[in-house]
Amino acid sequence: MRKSSLFFLFTAANIALIGLITAHARYSQAMAETGIQERAGLVRALQLTDLCLFTEARYTRHPAMADRFAPFQDHPGAMEHFPSGSLVTPPLKRVHEHSP
């Protein structure tokens, strides 16, 4: 077999592989979109609220709803009581907030 034939065979195989990868990506995206729509319908039907990540402390249950000082409610220098407190990061400072 000539080197040019091997090159064209290699190029054709790569083009076919790229086509398969593109088809798989489109299929996966379509499946993900239908899954999101199904989950959104389930959330509406069951009237679910925010995701509860941990069950220990109120500031780790719903990080979006916690204030910045909730972990330090006992004392500003207090040690963390709950193991999940080390996994949840503090809320980011919002850009539109003005600090004095």
VEXDREN-2710 file (C-alpha; in Angstrom, 1 decimal):
% VEXDREN-2710
k/r/px/py/pz
1/MET/0.0/0.0/0.0
2/ARG/1.4/3.4/-0.9
3/LYS/2.0/6.1/1.7
4/SER/-0.5/8.4/0.0
5/SER/-3.3/5.7/0.3
6/LEU/-2.5/5.3/4.0
7/PHE/-2.7/9.1/4.4
8/PHE/-6.1/9.3/2.7
9/LEU/-7.4/6.4/4.7
10/PHE/-6.1/8.0/8.0
11/THR/-7.7/11.3/7.0
12/ALA/-11.1/9.7/6.1
13/ALA/-11.1/7.8/9.4
14/ASN/-10.5/11.0/11.3
15/ILE/-13.2/12.9/9.4
16/ALA/-15.6/10.0/10.2
17/LEU/-14.6/10.2/13.9
18/ILE/-15.2/13.9/14.1
19/GLY/-18.6/13.4/12.5
20/LEU/-19.4/10.7/15.1
21/ILE/-18.2/13.0/18.0
22/THR/-20.4/15.8/16.7
23/ALA/-23.4/13.6/16.4
24/HIS/-22.9/12.3/19.9
25/ALA/-22.6/15.8/21.3
26/ARG/-25.9/16.9/19.6
27/TYR/-27.6/13.7/20.9
28/SER/-26.3/14.2/24.4
29/GLN/-27.4/17.9/24.4
30/ALA/-30.9/16.9/23.3
31/MET/-31.1/14.3/26.0
32/ALA/-29.9/16.8/28.6
33/GLU/-32.5/19.4/27.6
34/THR/-35.3/16.9/27.9
35/GLY/-34.0/15.9/31.3
36/ILE/-33.9/19.5/32.4
37/GLN/-37.5/20.0/31.3
38/GLU/-38.6/16.8/33.1
39/ARG/-36.9/17.9/36.3
40/ALA/-38.4/21.4/36.0
41/GLY/-41.8/19.9/35.7
42/LEU/-41.2/17.7/38.7
43/VAL/-40.1/20.7/40.8
44/ARG/-43.2/22.6/39.8
45/ALA/-45.5/19.6/40.5
46/LEU/-44.0/18.8/43.9
47/GLN/-43.5/22.5/44.8
48/LEU/-39.9/21.9/45.9
49/THR/-37.7/24.7/47.3
50/ASP/-33.9/25.1/47.3
51/LEU/-31.7/22.1/47.5
52/CYS/-30.8/21.1/51.1
53/LEU/-27.1/20.2/51.0
54/PHE/-26.5/19.3/54.6
55/THR/-28.8/18.7/57.6
56/GLU/-26.5/20.0/60.4
57/ALA/-26.7/23.8/60.6
58/ARG/-29.0/26.3/59.0
59/TYR/-26.2/28.1/57.2
60/THR/-25.1/24.9/55.5
61/ARG/-28.6/23.8/54.6
62/HIS/-29.3/26.6/52.2
63/PRO/-26.1/28.6/51.6
64/ALA/-28.0/31.0/49.3
65/MET/-30.3/32.0/52.2
66/ALA/-27.6/32.3/54.9
67/ASP/-26.2/35.6/56.1
68/ARG/-22.5/36.1/56.4
69/PHE/-22.4/36.0/60.2
70/ALA/-24.5/32.8/60.8
71/PRO/-21.4/30.6/61.3
72/PHE/-20.2/32.9/64.0
73/GLN/-23.5/33.3/65.9
74/ASP/-21.9/31.9/69.1
75/HIS/-18.7/34.0/69.1
76/PRO/-16.8/35.7/66.3
77/GLY/-13.7/33.5/67.1
78/ALA/-15.6/30.3/67.7
79/MET/-14.5/27.1/66.2
80/GLU/-16.6/25.4/63.5
81/HIS/-19.1/23.0/65.2
82/PHE/-20.1/21.1/62.2
83/PRO/-18.0/19.2/59.6
84/SER/-20.1/20.5/56.7
85/GLY/-19.1/24.1/57.6
86/SER/-15.6/23.4/56.2
87/LEU/-17.1/22.2/52.9
88/VAL/-19.3/25.2/52.3
89/THR/-17.5/28.4/51.3
90/PRO/-18.7/31.8/52.6
91/PRO/-21.0/33.7/50.3
92/LEU/-19.2/35.9/47.8
93/LYS/-19.5/39.7/48.2
94/ARG/-22.0/41.0/45.7
95/VAL/-20.8/43.6/43.3
96/HIS/-23.9/45.8/43.8
97/GLU/-23.5/46.0/47.5
98/HIS/-21.9/49.1/48.9
99/SER/-19.7/48.7/51.9
100/PRO/-19.2/51.7/54.2
END
